[in-house]
Amino acid sequence: NLACNDETIPHLLAAKTDGGLVRMVSRSTPEDQLLRSSTLLANIYMSSTRQGLAEPGQVGTLQEILFGSRRSEIVKEIGWIMENHQNYDIRLQARKIHIALEGIQHVEHK
C-alpha cells in the first residue's frame, strides 16, 4: 500500500511499460498472485480516479495502458473475475477496479 500513496501514483502512471501488464489480472493467474495484483491495481485505479488522473496518458506508460489502449480488455477480464472467482477478496478487489472504470466510462458519456 505504501507504493500507492497519492504522492507516488503520478510517478507510477508515468512509468514506461508494455501491454503484458493485463496478464496480471487474468482469470488464469494463480490465486495468490491474482490477489496481490488485483489489490495493487485496485489501489492504483482508486487513487488515480480520486486525483483526476483517470485518462489515457502518453503512449507506452502505465496510465495509457490502464486507462487507454488496454482498458476494455481489463474491464472484460475484471468483470468475469468479479462475478465468477471463488475467492471473495479477489472478487472485492475486482469490484473496486470495475467501479473505477465504469465510473470513468459513465462520466465520458455525459
Backbone as CSV, one residue per row, in Angstrom:
resi,resn,N_x,N_y,N_z,CA_x,CA_y,CA_z,C_x,C_y,C_z
1,ASN,0.801,-1.194,0.000,0.000,0.000,0.000,0.845,1.260,0.000
2,LEU,2.048,1.196,0.532,2.908,2.378,0.536,3.213,2.840,-0.883
3,ALA,3.310,1.908,-1.808,3.601,2.267,-3.204,2.418,2.955,-3.863
4,CYS,1.271,2.935,-3.221,0.067,3.507,-3.822,-0.412,4.755,-3.101
5,ASN,0.475,5.416,-2.341,0.024,6.650,-1.723,-0.106,7.714,-2.806
6,ASP,-0.867,8.736,-2.523,-1.203,9.730,-3.543,0.012,10.408,-4.162
7,GLU,1.098,10.509,-3.414,2.302,11.155,-3.958,3.010,10.300,-5.004
8,THR,2.927,8.988,-4.878,3.647,8.122,-5.813,2.849,7.762,-7.065
9,ILE,1.533,7.890,-7.007,0.683,7.475,-8.130,1.067,8.168,-9.445
10,PRO,1.261,9.488,-9.490,1.642,10.106,-10.771,2.936,9.515,-11.347
11,HIS,3.872,9.167,-10.471,5.133,8.576,-10.928,4.916,7.159,-11.457
12,LEU,4.077,6.396,-10.762,3.755,5.043,-11.241,3.062,5.108,-12.603
13,LEU,2.117,6.022,-12.749,1.376,6.136,-14.007,2.271,6.558,-15.168
14,ALA,3.314,7.316,-14.879,4.224,7.790,-15.934,5.270,6.748,-16.314
15,ALA,5.357,5.660,-15.555,6.352,4.628,-15.821,6.099,3.950,-17.165
16,LYS,7.163,3.709,-17.895,7.068,3.001,-19.168,6.803,1.522,-18.902
17,THR,5.890,0.961,-19.664,5.554,-0.453,-19.529,4.945,-0.939,-20.837
18,ASP,4.715,-2.239,-20.919,4.076,-2.777,-22.127,2.712,-3.356,-21.758
19,GLY,1.984,-3.778,-22.728,0.631,-4.277,-22.527,0.538,-5.595,-21.800
20,GLY,1.663,-6.254,-21.566,1.645,-7.521,-20.858,1.127,-7.406,-19.437
21,LEU,1.034,-6.210,-18.964,0.517,-5.949,-17.629,-0.892,-6.516,-17.453
22,VAL,-1.643,-6.574,-18.515,-3.014,-7.071,-18.449,-3.044,-8.507,-17.927
23,ARG,-2.005,-9.271,-18.161,-1.951,-10.656,-17.671,-1.978,-10.722,-16.149
24,MET,-1.678,-9.605,-15.481,-1.712,-9.583,-14.016,-3.109,-9.855,-13.483
25,VAL,-4.114,-9.538,-14.269,-5.499,-9.735,-13.822,-6.233,-10.699,-14.749
26,SER,-5.554,-11.742,-15.117,-6.149,-12.781,-15.946,-6.754,-13.859,-15.054
27,ARG,-7.871,-14.412,-15.475,-8.509,-15.474,-14.691,-7.627,-16.704,-14.567
28,SER,-6.602,-16.825,-15.425,-5.703,-17.976,-15.350,-4.494,-17.727,-14.440
29,THR,-4.395,-16.540,-13.867,-3.296,-16.212,-12.953,-3.491,-16.982,-11.644
30,PRO,-2.413,-17.543,-11.083,-2.548,-18.249,-9.798,-3.188,-17.343,-8.735
31,GLU,-3.990,-17.934,-7.872,-4.809,-17.184,-6.925,-4.005,-16.224,-6.043
32,ASP,-2.886,-16.677,-5.496,-2.107,-15.799,-4.618,-1.557,-14.597,-5.376
33,GLN,-1.114,-14.821,-6.581,-0.609,-13.727,-7.414,-1.748,-12.805,-7.851
34,LEU,-2.892,-13.379,-8.190,-4.043,-12.580,-8.614,-4.526,-11.668,-7.487
35,LEU,-4.507,-12.158,-6.254,-4.908,-11.321,-5.127,-3.956,-10.133,-4.975
36,ARG,-2.656,-10.381,-5.046,-1.689,-9.279,-4.937,-1.831,-8.302,-6.092
37,SER,-1.944,-8.823,-7.300,-2.046,-7.974,-8.493,-3.329,-7.152,-8.495
38,SER,-4.440,-7.803,-8.171,-5.709,-7.078,-8.193,-5.757,-6.028,-7.082
39,THR,-5.142,-6.310,-5.947,-5.087,-5.327,-4.861,-4.255,-4.127,-5.280
40,LEU,-3.089,-4.377,-5.877,-2.241,-3.285,-6.358,-2.971,-2.442,-7.391
41,LEU,-3.566,-3.086,-8.377,-4.260,-2.337,-9.428,-5.489,-1.609,-8.892
42,ALA,-6.215,-2.214,-7.968,-7.374,-1.532,-7.374,-6.915,-0.258,-6.671
43,ASN,-5.817,-0.347,-5.935,-5.293,0.836,-5.249,-4.855,1.912,-6.240
44,ILE,-4.207,1.500,-7.318,-3.780,2.459,-8.341,-4.994,3.100,-8.998
45,TYR,-5.966,2.294,-9.378,-7.170,2.832,-10.022,-7.916,3.796,-9.103
46,MET,-8.103,3.413,-7.844,-8.867,4.259,-6.930,-8.141,5.579,-6.669
47,SER,-6.847,5.519,-6.451,-6.081,6.743,-6.210,-6.037,7.621,-7.452
48,SER,-5.857,7.010,-8.607,-5.830,7.764,-9.868,-7.145,8.486,-10.102
49,THR,-8.230,7.792,-9.847,-9.554,8.380,-10.027,-9.748,9.538,-9.050
50,ARG,-9.372,9.317,-7.809,-9.510,10.349,-6.775,-8.715,11.609,-7.123
51,GLN,-7.562,11.427,-7.771,-6.687,12.553,-8.115,-6.980,13.156,-9.487
52,GLY,-7.969,12.628,-10.193,-8.293,13.153,-11.506,-7.295,12.761,-12.584
53,LEU,-6.645,11.624,-12.397,-5.635,11.148,-13.354,-6.144,9.980,-14.196
54,ALA,-7.437,9.762,-14.191,-8.035,8.617,-14.875,-8.319,8.947,-16.336
55,GLU,-7.270,9.179,-17.073,-7.391,9.455,-18.507,-6.175,8.854,-19.198
56,PRO,-6.306,8.533,-20.481,-5.152,7.962,-21.182,-3.981,8.948,-21.151
57,GLY,-2.850,8.463,-20.793,-1.644,9.291,-20.750,-0.838,9.101,-22.020
58,GLN,0.443,9.304,-21.884,1.342,9.149,-23.026,1.449,7.678,-23.414
59,VAL,1.604,7.444,-24.691,1.732,6.084,-25.217,2.902,5.375,-24.540
60,GLY,2.659,4.116,-24.169,3.701,3.291,-23.574,3.843,3.430,-22.071
61,THR,2.965,4.214,-21.449,3.024,4.367,-19.997,1.958,3.511,-19.329
62,LEU,2.124,3.311,-18.039,1.133,2.566,-17.273,-0.228,3.243,-17.371
63,GLN,-0.250,4.552,-17.321,-1.510,5.294,-17.402,-2.222,5.019,-18.717
64,GLU,-1.490,5.000,-19.798,-2.095,4.758,-21.117,-2.655,3.341,-21.206
65,ILE,-1.974,2.386,-20.615,-2.449,1.005,-20.655,-3.691,0.838,-19.781
66,LEU,-3.644,1.377,-18.571,-4.767,1.202,-17.643,-6.020,1.955,-18.067
67,PHE,-5.840,3.152,-18.633,-6.983,3.997,-18.940,-7.203,4.212,-20.437
68,GLY,-6.365,3.600,-21.257,-6.467,3.815,-22.690,-6.527,2.523,-23.473
69,SER,-5.386,2.139,-24.036,-5.340,1.066,-25.036,-5.812,-0.296,-24.544
70,ARG,-5.625,-0.618,-23.272,-5.996,-1.958,-22.790,-7.180,-1.928,-21.826
71,ARG,-7.792,-0.779,-21.701,-8.894,-0.593,-20.756,-10.020,-1.597,-20.984
72,SER,-10.450,-1.773,-22.216,-11.582,-2.669,-22.483,-11.237,-4.120,-22.149
73,GLU,-9.996,-4.533,-22.390,-9.581,-5.889,-22.019,-9.623,-6.068,-20.508
74,ILE,-9.171,-5.051,-19.797,-9.169,-5.108,-18.341,-10.596,-5.163,-17.821
75,VAL,-11.481,-4.332,-18.357,-12.888,-4.332,-17.934,-13.503,-5.709,-18.144
76,LYS,-13.240,-6.310,-19.277,-13.819,-7.623,-19.586,-13.316,-8.688,-18.612
77,GLU,-12.019,-8.750,-18.412,-11.449,-9.781,-17.542,-11.839,-9.542,-16.080
78,ILE,-11.785,-8.308,-15.648,-12.149,-7.969,-14.273,-13.633,-8.250,-14.030
79,GLY,-14.464,-7.993,-15.022,-15.885,-8.296,-14.900,-16.127,-9.776,-14.661
80,TRP,-15.403,-10.609,-15.394,-15.543,-12.059,-15.205,-15.068,-12.464,-13.813
81,ILE,-13.908,-11.956,-13.416,-13.353,-12.288,-12.096,-14.309,-11.840,-10.990
82,MET,-14.839,-10.652,-11.135,-15.738,-10.077,-10.139,-16.981,-10.950,-9.939
83,GLU,-17.462,-11.542,-10.998,-18.684,-12.342,-10.932,-18.442,-13.827,-10.654
84,ASN,-17.265,-14.340,-11.000,-17.090,-15.791,-11.002,-15.982,-16.355,-10.127
85,HIS,-15.033,-15.550,-9.696,-13.908,-16.112,-8.938,-14.378,-16.623,-7.589
86,GLN,-13.782,-17.701,-7.126,-14.184,-18.324,-5.860,-13.703,-17.542,-4.641
87,ASN,-12.620,-16.789,-4.779,-12.039,-16.077,-3.644,-12.734,-14.729,-3.455
88,TYR,-13.339,-14.540,-2.288,-14.082,-13.305,-2.004,-13.183,-12.068,-2.083
89,ASP,-11.974,-12.154,-1.533,-11.074,-10.999,-1.527,-10.688,-10.579,-2.949
90,ILE,-10.492,-11.534,-3.818,-10.182,-11.228,-5.219,-11.399,-10.589,-5.881
91,ARG,-12.577,-11.128,-5.626,-13.792,-10.524,-6.185,-13.971,-9.086,-5.700
92,LEU,-13.649,-8.832,-4.436,-13.767,-7.488,-3.873,-12.816,-6.513,-4.572
93,GLN,-11.570,-6.914,-4.792,-10.610,-6.050,-5.476,-11.028,-5.830,-6.935
94,ALA,-11.533,-6.876,-7.557,-12.009,-6.751,-8.940,-13.173,-5.768,-9.010
95,ARG,-14.040,-5.815,-8.024,-15.180,-4.886,-7.986,-14.698,-3.443,-7.874
96,LYS,-13.672,-3.196,-7.066,-13.113,-1.842,-6.942,-12.610,-1.346,-8.292
97,ILE,-11.885,-2.214,-8.998,-11.365,-1.843,-10.325,-12.533,-1.573,-11.269
98,HIS,-13.499,-2.457,-11.259,-14.650,-2.329,-12.150,-15.414,-1.035,-11.878
99,ILE,-15.617,-0.716,-10.620,-16.317,0.521,-10.263,-15.535,1.738,-10.744
100,ALA,-14.229,1.728,-10.544,-13.401,2.853,-11.009,-13.518,3.013,-12.521
101,LEU,-13.456,1.925,-13.263,-13.509,2.004,-14.725,-14.909,2.303,-15.234
102,GLU,-15.910,1.731,-14.638,-17.276,2.009,-15.078,-17.668,3.441,-14.742
103,GLY,-17.177,3.947,-13.622,-17.424,5.331,-13.273,-16.806,6.268,-14.293
104,ILE,-15.618,5.933,-14.747,-14.935,6.717,-15.770,-15.733,6.660,-17.059
105,GLN,-16.184,5.465,-17.418,-16.957,5.298,-18.642,-18.246,6.097,-18.572
106,HIS,-18.902,6.074,-17.411,-20.167,6.794,-17.236,-19.967,8.289,-17.417
107,VAL,-18.894,8.830,-16.858,-18.613,10.258,-16.967,-18.325,10.645,-18.416
108,GLU,-17.643,9.784,-19.147,-17.306,10.086,-20.552,-18.550,10.219,-21.419
109,HIS,-19.635,9.531,-21.060,-20.822,9.527,-21.890,-21.784,10.669,-21.568
110,LYS,-21.457,11.507,-20.606,-22.342,12.611,-20.231,-22.310,13.711,-21.267
